[in-house]
Amino acid sequence: MVFIDMAHTSRMERALEMSDKALSELHNKHDQQSELFEFIANNSRDMITIIDLNGKLKYCSPSGSEITGFPSEKMMEMNLLDRIPDPGHKKRWQKAWRLSWKGKHQV
């Protein structure tokens, strides 16, 4: 005769259901936040950008073209550090970006 502890199986099933529900809620929240960001970025008159540590533009809102006069495609090819003529200023910007990526907002 073989006995199976069904209480353990039932607890695992409940835990899986709870984790599935939590994961679904996280996906819904992420989708809502993505939609909100997209709405704000597409309707803002301000230029909203995402820039990597090397100064490469990863995202620029549609208003960026209106503000800078450059087409979106051209902007995405640009490195913003190349647009800073003074080497001292360039180093300060690089340091500021690195600090902001680490969560330290000092310039």
Secondary structure, DSSP 8 states (H G I E B T S, - for coil): -----HHHHHHHHHHHHHHHHHHHHHHHHHHHHHHHHHHHHHH-SS--EEE-TTSBEEEE-THHHHHH---HHHHHH-BGGGG---HHHHHHHHHHHHHHHTT----
